[in-house]
Amino acid sequence: MISIVIPVYNEGPPLKNLCAEIIKVIKSQFDSGFTIFPPVSAGAKEMPGNYEIILVDDRSTDNSWTVMKALAAGDVNIKIARLCRNFGQHSALTAGLSLTQYEYVVMMDCDGQDEPQNIIALYDTLLKKNVQIVYAKRKNRKDGALKRAASLFVNRIMQGLSGVKHDPEIGTFRIMKRTVVDAYLSMPEKNRFIGGMFYWLNFESATVDVVHQPRASGKSNYNFRKMVKLARLGILSSSTKLLSIGIYIGLITSILSVVAGAYFLSLKFIYDVPLGFTAVIVSIFFVGSIIMLLLGIMGEYMREIFEEVKARPNYIVEEKINF
């Protein structure tokens, strides 16, 4: 048995074809007389089919929910859930994972860039290499050059400051065992950065090279601003390196201050040069800007603490169908 989780946000048009392709791939394995997925474990709920496709609507503003209801009405194995507000992709994925019930779980995007056919390759690798999770590594990405450059730039900064080894070629598409899903769901933090959380879990993993397809319709919701926001979340939720920067900045500025002080005193006593107003103002602005920078970093961490202390849920499901 396999669960396939797909977050949806303003991606109504591709959903019908995507679900049809997923069902075709899964059923072709059974029709050929070769069952790739093991029998459902004891105590698990029997379903009319050997799969479940869980679509989670992150409060889309287009016709996505209408399309999802039509799909659920036509196939009991297509289960849909709608969140009460837009919580973000990672929270929508978390909601979907919490609704799964089978031994193998796939996560993928709904924009058509993840080919359902690759689910079989991911599963085969999971068994052959005896790992807990297999990631799809995208080759020849079909994103625009500007988006690829921005993604690489943001990822480099995030990796340097967070310590998370996040491969920019690895996206949402992956398959994992129940153990990984349960471990991920056991982490209670509100602001979720899936890349960092799976890295922290450190389960044995492998990758499979897949061909990245063009988008089925529309354009990506991930603009540069959202990439920066995600990087910020990755840095703050995964590391305290930014707080340590204050120590090094303070040490460097202290050394520079001693050197500068000795220099100006030598000018005063040796050459009788008056200490200038400009030097004083520049020094004040320099020290002041460093103080504001460090206060800003501390403020960002305090903001994260504030969000976590409120202990509000990561998501709230407003409506579910076929569960």
Helices and strands as residue ranges (DSSP letters): E 2-8, H 12-31, E 51-57, H 64-74, E 78-83, H 89-98, E 104-107, H 118-128, E 133-139, H 145-162, E 170-177, H 178-185, H 194-201, E 205-211, H 224-238, H 241-271, H 277-310, E 317-321
